Amino acid sequence: MPVAPAGSTAPPGATDVLDKSRLRHILGQFVTGVCAVSTRFDGPSGPCHDAIAVNSFTSVSLDPPLVSMCLRGDSTFLERVRTTGQWAVSFMGNRSRSLVGVLTTPAAERPPVEEAAEWVVGPRTGCLVLPDGPGTLECDLHLTQRLGDHVLVVGRVLGAASRDDDPLVFHRGSFTGVAPPK
């Protein structure tokens, strides 16, 4: 166990032992954006689309342009991304809040993703993107790396669009918006 420098004290609420629920609570203090991530795959009757909601998204590099997300290791969506090699991300705005509920419902229990929102087809990948919200990115799969019970998915950005819209964010287990700058 690391030793604190002489004269230092642990922050209020600090503990050496973290169970999963305590760690989830602590990580919930960090504000994250909310994204709809989509991919296109070959189904029994032709091309199909799938999408999920993600809050583990981040920028990795500007040169080359790389972004990442983390997905559960047993995710069907992850396997589809690995197979197709392409995915798109739509940064969700406050108007898309109800879509999060749809995209976090197991695929077998929800309507077809194409009916869940007014999507458009991304020009670079053919993956679905939302025409509103703060922005969209289309990506080629760059690499995947297993990390614990999740897999880090890194994509090379092929194309991007931005709009002046307020983002939807996740904080302390619920969704909220961002106050406009003063």
Secondary structure by P-SEA (a helix, b strand, c coil): cccccccccccccccccccaaaaaaaaacbbbbbbbbbbbbbccccbbbbbbbbcccccccccccccccccccccaaaaaaaaacccccccccccaaaaaaaaacccccccccccccbbbbbccccbbbbccccbbbbbccccccccccbbbbbbccccccccbbbbbbbcccbbbbbcccc
